[in-house]
Amino acid sequence: MKKLLFSAFTALAFGSSLQSQSIDISNFYVPPVGADIYHRAMVSSVSTANPGSNQTWDYSNLIPTTIDSLVYFDAKDSINGYPDVYNYRYQELESPSGGAIDGYEFYNLNASGFYVAAFYVDAYSENLAVFTGGANDALVIPQQRQIFQDSLHIVRFPVNAQSSWSDANNRIVNFNLTVSGFGLNQAPGYFKNTDQQTRTVVGEGQIIIPDEMGNVLAPVDVYMIDVLLTSTDSIFLGGLPAPPALMNAFGLTQGASSTQHFVVFYAKNGSGYPIVSYNLDGLNNIVGFFYRPYVARNALGIGLEENLTAKIQVYPNPIQSGETLSIALENENDLGQIEILSLNGQLLSQINRSEIATSGKQINILPPAHPGLYLVQIKNQNGEVLKMQKIQVL
């Protein structure tokens, strides 16, 4: 599991003259399914924002570098679903050897806020001979799910000028461990990851960013929220901390921890994702800056037509490997590009408009040859997502 480092946090403070508008369940909106599309800007083109009231944070001269996204799915569409959970995303865990363990983090939205609600881990097994020398030594993780009793609120309602909240959760992943050299034969144990966070509103004002084409958007009223998140990893065998000699064999450290410090700007009218976010290092230097033009447009009331998605159909679904996937458009002039993504948002293939020979209002493409679940993402010529649909290749 990942090794993390703990550090303390002192909240920033500012005057009490901030406006009283609140974000709550009545105006907060995050879609149950979709892509949180974010643009990365060159760090050299930005500076940290000053906290305080009545600020104007002008990031209109951002120099973009790359575009990426986090993909969210409707929890009702999950075979691993939980009752009364809103949406979820793929979250890969890492085994001792660096292998990928498939995990899914579930989120909920209710009167208390938007928060991490549950976790699902798929079955996984790994031979450990490279670490231990025992040919039959193995780590086995059974399929499992966990509903968090205490959880992390990404947004805790109401959010206003005086808001500050701290919370934590413990994610448990059970396993069975066989290491003959330590006398372990399918010994039960678990990985424990503890996340602790503090989120504090430290400023309010207006933020200005460019759209996908570099045109400056109108200012958006926002709250500036400072976030400190500390994660600590521990490993237990038989209910007790794993012995140091065993931890050393895998290159792990008991209780290893790490702290992330970042700042997010949420629109006061409740847009579900931050308009701008940036990560800070230990010296408070920006090490990653991200912005979301589509969120800013939605906050300004100039988003895409709500009925546009319904006018695009992707079929058949499920589809046989080697069969042609059809995409029907209301207007082929809307099309910019078609992307095929893995469930964790990795871009597998991309077809640009110049490569597509449109036939009326229908486009035919070949899906991935390997059976599995994939995402088809259709964008317009401005890079905005018109539709995203999960497909199954048989």
Secondary structure, DSSP 8 states (H G I E B T S, - for coil): ---------------S------B-TTT-B--SSEEEEEEEE-GGG------EEEEEEE-TT--EEEEEEEEEEEGGG-TT--TT--EEEE--EE-TTS-EE-EEEEEEEETTEEEEEEEEE--EEEE-HHHH--TT-EEEE--EEEE-SS--EEEESSB-TT-EEEEEEEEEEEEEEEEGGGTEEEEEEEEEEEEEEEEEEEEEEEEE-B-TTS-B---EEEEEEEEEEEEEEEEEETTEE--HHHHHHTT--TTEEEEEEEEEEEETT-BSS-SEEEEE-TTS-EEEEEE-HHHHHHHHT----TTTGGG-EEE-SSB-TT--EEEE-S-GGG--EEEEE-TT--EEEEEEGGG---BTTEEEE---SS-EEEEEEEE-TTS-EEEEEEEEE-
